[in-house]
Amino acid sequence: MIAAERWITQAGRLSVAVALLLAGWAWVGASWARPENVTPEERVLLPSYCDAVQEAPGHATGFARWTAVYGGAFNSFHHYCWAFIYLMRADRHSTADLDRRQMLMNAYGDIQYVVRHTPPDHVLLPEMLTKQGMILRRQNKIREAIAHLERAAALDPKYWRAYAELAQCYLAQNDKRKAREVVEEGLTHSPDSRALAAWLKDLGGQQRAGDRSSKAPDAR
């Protein structure tokens, strides 16, 4: 009887281990899988460096040049380019809700892969964290999104997109006052941002004297 109980316990543990292993495989396959059938229309919308990442047409001639710009982290940037494609496809009106959720998960996972291989002072890290924050917001994971976006803003206070996404997170929580404060803070660091100026106007804030946002476009 005791031997039988031991066998059942061991079998149960094995089942759990197998289930966890399969779940891990499913996650890797879902978030690290290369998008299929990338179209010329999608490719032309990608950042210019995507033509030189691993498996890209211009890898042989452009990889060294872009590595000199972005450092060793560029070796993982093919995942970031895949995330761009998943986000494009998630934004299509024709994409079914279930497929959209999967694409957002894929995009987040691919960006996370790059984040793990990127130094904490990398120039593109605030952009990556902001994209992850946007994805989390669309998944209704608002608290996690805010954490990503606050980190992005701390790394680069002049990166206006982080503040715009933060404002949307607070609006999702029906906190208009906090959203306005975030936009105002962003404008103290990026006074030329027309996007933040438009947000401030929509949120009922006062445009400050000397604000140049109506004269200069957003740089990034």
C-alpha positions in Angstrom: 0.0 0.0 0.0 2.8 2.4 0.9 4.7 1.5 -2.3 1.5 2.3 -4.3 1.1 5.7 -2.6 4.8 6.5 -3.4 4.2 5.6 -7.0 1.2 7.8 -7.2 3.1 10.7 -5.6 6.0 10.3 -8.0 3.6 10.1 -11.0 1.9 13.2 -9.9 5.2 15.1 -9.6 6.2 13.8 -13.0 2.9 15.0 -14.5 3.5 18.5 -13.0 7.0 18.6 -14.3 5.9 17.6 -17.8 3.1 20.1 -17.8 5.5 22.9 -16.8 8.0 21.8 -19.5 5.2 21.8 -22.1 4.1 25.2 -20.9 7.6 26.5 -21.2 7.9 25.2 -24.8 4.5 26.8 -25.6 5.7 30.2 -24.3 8.9 30.1 -26.2 7.2 29.1 -29.3 4.6 31.8 -28.9 6.9 34.7 -28.0 10.1 33.8 -29.9 8.6 32.5 -33.1 9.6 34.4 -36.3 6.5 35.9 -38.0 5.5 34.0 -41.1 5.0 35.5 -44.6 6.4 39.0 -43.9 5.2 41.2 -46.8 7.1 43.9 -48.6 4.5 46.4 -47.2 5.4 45.3 -43.7 9.1 45.3 -44.3 9.1 48.9 -45.6 7.6 50.1 -42.3 10.3 48.6 -40.2 13.2 50.6 -38.8 16.0 50.8 -41.2 18.3 48.6 -39.1 15.9 45.7 -39.4 17.3 45.0 -42.9 20.6 44.1 -41.3 19.6 41.9 -38.3 20.0 38.2 -38.3 18.3 36.3 -41.2 17.5 39.7 -42.9 18.5 40.3 -46.6 21.1 42.9 -45.7 22.7 41.1 -42.8 26.0 40.4 -44.4 26.6 44.0 -45.4 24.9 46.0 -42.7 25.3 44.0 -39.5 28.8 45.4 -38.6 27.7 49.0 -39.3 24.6 48.8 -37.0 26.6 46.9 -34.3 28.9 49.8 -34.2 25.9 52.0 -33.6 24.0 49.9 -31.1 26.7 47.7 -29.6 26.6 44.0 -28.9 22.9 44.1 -28.1 22.2 44.4 -31.9 22.9 40.7 -32.1 19.4 40.2 -30.6 17.6 42.9 -32.5 15.9 40.5 -34.9 13.5 39.8 -32.1 12.7 43.5 -31.8 12.0 43.6 -35.5 9.7 40.6 -35.2 7.9 42.5 -32.4 7.3 45.4 -34.8 5.6 43.1 -37.3 3.4 41.5 -34.6 2.3 44.9 -33.5 1.5 45.9 -37.0 -0.6 42.9 -37.5 -2.3 43.3 -34.1 -3.4 46.8 -35.1 -5.2 45.6 -38.3 -9.0 45.9 -38.1 -9.3 42.5 -39.8 -7.3 40.7 -37.0 -9.5 38.5 -34.9 -9.5 39.2 -31.2 -7.9 35.9 -30.3 -5.2 36.4 -32.9 -4.6 40.0 -31.6 -4.1 38.8 -28.1 -1.6 36.2 -29.3 0.3 38.8 -31.4 0.5 41.2 -28.5 1.9 38.4 -26.3 4.4 37.5 -29.0 5.5 41.1 -29.4 6.0 41.5 -25.6 8.0 38.3 -25.4 10.3 39.2 -28.3 10.9 42.7 -26.8 11.7 41.1 -23.4 14.2 38.9 -25.1 16.1 42.0 -26.4 15.7 43.8 -23.0 17.4 40.8 -21.3 20.3 41.2 -23.7 20.6 44.9 -23.5 22.7 46.9 -21.1 20.7 49.2 -18.6 22.0 52.4 -20.2 21.3 51.4 -23.8 19.9 54.2 -25.9 16.9 52.2 -27.1 15.9 50.7 -23.8 13.4 53.5 -22.9 11.7 52.9 -26.3 11.5 49.2 -25.7 10.1 49.6 -22.2 7.5 52.0 -23.6 6.4 49.5 -26.2 6.1 46.9 -23.5 4.1 49.3 -21.4 1.7 50.0 -24.3 1.2 46.2 -24.8 0.5 45.7 -21.1 -2.0 48.5 -21.1 -3.8 46.9 -24.1 -3.8 43.7 -22.1 -5.5 45.6 -19.2 -2.4 45.0 -17.0 -2.3 48.6 -16.0 -0.1 48.4 -12.9 2.6 46.5 -14.7 2.3 48.9 -17.6 2.8 51.9 -15.3 6.0 50.3 -13.8 7.5 49.8 -17.3 6.6 53.3 -18.4 7.9 55.0 -15.2 11.2 53.1 -15.7 11.4 54.3 -19.3 10.7 57.9 -18.3 13.4 57.7 -15.5 15.9 56.4 -18.0 15.2 59.1 -20.5 13.1 62.0 -19.1 13.0 63.6 -22.6 11.3 60.6 -24.2 7.9 62.0 -24.5 6.2 58.8 -25.7 6.6 57.3 -22.2 4.6 60.2 -20.7 1.9 59.9 -23.4 1.5 56.2 -22.6 1.5 56.8 -18.9 -1.3 59.3 -19.3 -3.4 56.7 -21.2 -2.8 54.2 -18.3 -4.1 56.7 -15.7 -7.1 57.5 -18.0 -7.8 53.7 -18.1 -8.0 54.0 -14.3 -10.3 57.0 -14.6 -7.7 59.3 -13.0 -7.7 62.3 -15.2 -5.9 64.5 -12.7 -2.9 62.1 -12.6 -2.9 61.8 -16.4 -2.7 65.6 -16.6 0.1 65.7 -14.1 2.1 63.2 -16.1 1.7 65.1 -19.3 2.7 68.3 -17.5 5.8 66.6 -16.2 6.6 65.3 -19.7 6.4 68.8 -21.0 8.9 70.1 -18.5 11.4 67.8 -20.0 10.2 67.9 -23.6 8.7 71.4 -24.1 8.8 71.0 -27.9 6.4 67.9 -27.9 3.3 68.8 -29.9 1.8 65.4 -28.9 2.1 66.2 -25.2 0.8 69.7 -25.8 -2.3 68.3 -27.5 -2.8 65.8 -24.7 -2.6 68.7 -22.1 -5.2 70.6 -24.0 -7.5 67.6 -24.2 -7.1 67.0 -20.4 -7.9 70.6 -19.6 -4.5 71.8 -18.6 -3.0 75.2 -19.2 -0.4 75.7 -21.9 2.6 77.5 -20.3 4.2 80.6 -21.5 7.2 79.9 -23.6 6.0 76.5 -24.7 7.4 75.9 -28.1 5.4 72.8 -28.9 3.3 74.5 -31.5 6.4 75.4 -33.5 8.5 72.2 -33.5 7.6 68.6 -34.3 8.3 65.7 -32.0 11.7 64.3 -32.7 11.0 60.7 -31.7 
